[in-house]
Amino acid sequence: MTAVLLATACAVVYGTADFFGGLATRRSRVLAVVMLTQVTGLLFVLPLLPLLPGAPSVQALAWGMGAGLCGGLGVILFYRALAGGVMSVVAPTTATTSATLPVLVGLAMGERPELVALGGVVLALAAVTLVSRDSQSGGGRTPLRPVLQALASGLGFGAFFVLLNQAPDDTGMWPLFGARLASAILAAGIALTTRRTLRPGKGALPTIIAAGVLDMLANVLYLLAVQRGMLVVVAVLASLYPASTLLLARYVLGERLNAVQAAGVGLALGAVALIASA
């Protein structure tokens, strides 16, 4: 139950972080938002290292840095896919892939959730697909390249979940330090190579900082959850984050949910209830 609560809270915080990140990208270049959120997250996790139990190790940092590189590449590929494709195709492709990969890996590693929990996992995968749908994007056909980028992005996010799970449980938050350090270096390297500005847009810095802090807080919740529960369950629950993003957009910005998205939110709630009852 503790793992389920932590993973559900993780999804809520991830979705809130994405909401703030989305607001920030309206005023700043994407790479600037990515870079500054990574640095903010790194500064946020530093004070937690001595406060939470756990000792650094080569394994912890290595698994964390691998996860950070995969997650960082996932973010970059996701935005590139959105730039060249249709949101209603790219978003569910990315979200479903990122949720499915940890399930397959967890089952391959011998994890066997109870039948009720497994039903909740299947329901959650369907919910991820539905809540990511955007009927406002038109009905045009999406080129193959953005679809492939969306698949690769989803694999990057899914690999982030899987690799963090491999870090030793007694290493505290050190895997997240390694992850955020690697993703920050990756973003900085791309910015230097492409000569893109990292200066935030006017008035965007507070929103970027909020997104970075919330994203790292979600990572902390995920790591605590996966240390206490099965990857199959925790990663899928964490992947329900688009639901909270949609609800914030609905009640803060006044955006309307289409019928498919509303059904997805309902399925998400049902999935959490099923998994929690197992």
Solvent accessible surface area in square Angstrom, and as a share of the most:
residue,aa,sasa,rsa
1,M,136,0.61
2,T,77,0.45
3,A,12,0.09
4,V,15,0.09
5,L,113,0.56
6,L,34,0.17
7,A,0,0.00
8,T,38,0.22
9,A,39,0.31
10,C,0,0.00
11,A,8,0.06
12,V,78,0.45
13,V,22,0.13
14,Y,23,0.09
15,G,0,0.00
16,T,29,0.17
17,A,4,0.03
18,D,72,0.37
19,F,15,0.06
20,F,62,0.26
21,G,10,0.10
22,G,33,0.31
23,L,45,0.23
24,A,1,0.00
25,T,37,0.22
26,R,163,0.59
27,R,146,0.53
28,S,14,0.09
29,R,144,0.53
30,V,56,0.32
31,L,21,0.10
32,A,0,0.00
33,V,7,0.04
34,V,10,0.05
35,M,28,0.12
36,L,42,0.21
37,T,14,0.08
38,Q,19,0.08
39,V,50,0.29
40,T,20,0.12
41,G,0,0.00
42,L,28,0.14
43,L,112,0.56
44,F,61,0.25
45,V,0,0.00
46,L,73,0.36
47,P,77,0.49
48,L,38,0.19
49,L,15,0.07
50,P,109,0.69
51,L,132,0.66
52,L,59,0.30
53,P,118,0.74
54,G,32,0.31
55,A,61,0.48
56,P,75,0.47
57,S,42,0.27
58,V,129,0.74
59,Q,112,0.50
60,A,0,0.00
61,L,55,0.27
62,A,60,0.46
63,W,91,0.32
64,G,0,0.00
65,M,73,0.33
66,G,24,0.24
67,A,0,0.00
68,G,3,0.02
69,L,79,0.39
70,C,36,0.22
71,G,11,0.11
72,G,8,0.08
73,L,87,0.43
74,G,1,0.01
75,V,36,0.21
76,I,25,0.13
77,L,47,0.23
78,F,41,0.17
79,Y,67,0.25
80,R,134,0.49
81,A,0,0.00
82,L,50,0.25
83,A,93,0.72
84,G,42,0.40
85,G,21,0.20
86,V,24,0.14
87,M,76,0.34
88,S,15,0.10
89,V,47,0.27
90,V,0,0.00
91,A,9,0.07
92,P,6,0.04
93,T,28,0.17
94,T,3,0.02
95,A,5,0.04
96,T,40,0.23
97,T,22,0.13
98,S,1,0.01
99,A,0,0.00
100,T,43,0.25
101,L,44,0.22
102,P,0,0.00
103,V,11,0.07
104,L,106,0.53
105,V,39,0.23
106,G,0,0.00
107,L,55,0.27
108,A,90,0.70
109,M,106,0.47
110,G,48,0.47
111,E,32,0.14
112,R,162,0.59
113,P,14,0.09
114,E,111,0.50
115,L,152,0.76
116,V,70,0.40
117,A,6,0.05
118,L,60,0.30
119,G,33,0.32
120,G,0,0.00
121,V,2,0.01
122,V,95,0.55
123,L,50,0.25
124,A,0,0.00
125,L,38,0.19
126,A,43,0.33
127,A,0,0.00
128,V,0,0.00
129,T,39,0.23
130,L,51,0.25
131,V,2,0.01
132,S,11,0.07
133,R,94,0.34
134,D,35,0.18
135,S,73,0.47
136,Q,150,0.67
137,S,42,0.27
138,G,52,0.50
139,G,86,0.83
140,G,52,0.50
141,R,234,0.85
142,T,18,0.10
143,P,76,0.48
144,L,128,0.63
145,R,176,0.64
146,P,7,0.04
147,V,38,0.22
148,L,96,0.48
149,Q,28,0.12
150,A,0,0.00
151,L,72,0.36
152,A,40,0.31
153,S,0,0.00
154,G,0,0.00
155,L,90,0.45
156,G,10,0.10
157,F,41,0.17
158,G,0,0.00
159,A,21,0.16
160,F,24,0.10
161,F,9,0.04
162,V,16,0.09
163,L,40,0.20
164,L,1,0.00
165,N,32,0.16
166,Q,55,0.24
167,A,7,0.06
168,P,37,0.23
169,D,95,0.49
170,D,106,0.55
171,T,4,0.02
172,G,6,0.06
173,M,4,0.02
174,W,53,0.19
175,P,0,0.00
176,L,1,0.00
177,F,41,0.17
178,G,1,0.01
179,A,5,0.04
180,R,14,0.05
181,L,57,0.29
182,A,3,0.02
183,S,6,0.04
184,A,8,0.06
185,I,105,0.53
186,L,37,0.18
187,A,1,0.01
188,A,26,0.20
189,G,32,0.31
190,I,39,0.20
191,A,5,0.04
192,L,145,0.72
193,T,113,0.66
194,T,60,0.35
195,R,221,0.81
196,R,128,0.47
197,T,67,0.39
198,L,57,0.28
199,R,196,0.72
200,P,39,0.24
201,G,20,0.19
202,K,200,0.85
203,G,47,0.45
204,A,0,0.00
205,L,83,0.41
206,P,95,0.60
207,T,27,0.16
208,I,0,0.00
209,I,78,0.39
210,A,30,0.23
211,A,3,0.03
212,G,0,0.00
213,V,46,0.26
214,L,38,0.19
215,D,34,0.18
216,M,1,0.00
217,L,63,0.31
218,A,0,0.00
219,N,4,0.02
220,V,9,0.05
221,L,29,0.14
222,Y,0,0.00
223,L,3,0.01
224,L,41,0.20
225,A,0,0.00
226,V,10,0.06
227,Q,41,0.18
228,R,136,0.50
229,G,28,0.27
230,M,69,0.31
231,L,0,0.00
232,V,0,0.00
233,V,11,0.07
234,V,0,0.00
235,A,0,0.00
236,V,0,0.00
237,L,0,0.00
238,A,0,0.00
239,S,1,0.00
240,L,10,0.05
241,Y,40,0.15
242,P,17,0.11
243,A,12,0.10
244,S,17,0.11
245,T,34,0.20
246,L,32,0.16
247,L,70,0.35
248,L,49,0.24
249,A,11,0.08
250,R,96,0.35
251,Y,165,0.63
252,V,92,0.53
253,L,69,0.34
254,G,48,0.46
255,E,80,0.36
256,R,217,0.79
257,L,46,0.23
258,N,29,0.15
259,A,85,0.66
260,V,68,0.39
261,Q,15,0.07
262,A,51,0.40
263,A,56,0.43
264,G,0,0.00
265,V,19,0.11
266,G,41,0.40
267,L,54,0.27
268,A,6,0.05
269,L,125,0.62
270,G,27,0.26
271,A,0,0.00
272,V,33,0.19
273,A,63,0.49
274,L,70,0.35
275,I,7,0.03
276,A,29,0.22
277,S,83,0.53
278,A,54,0.42
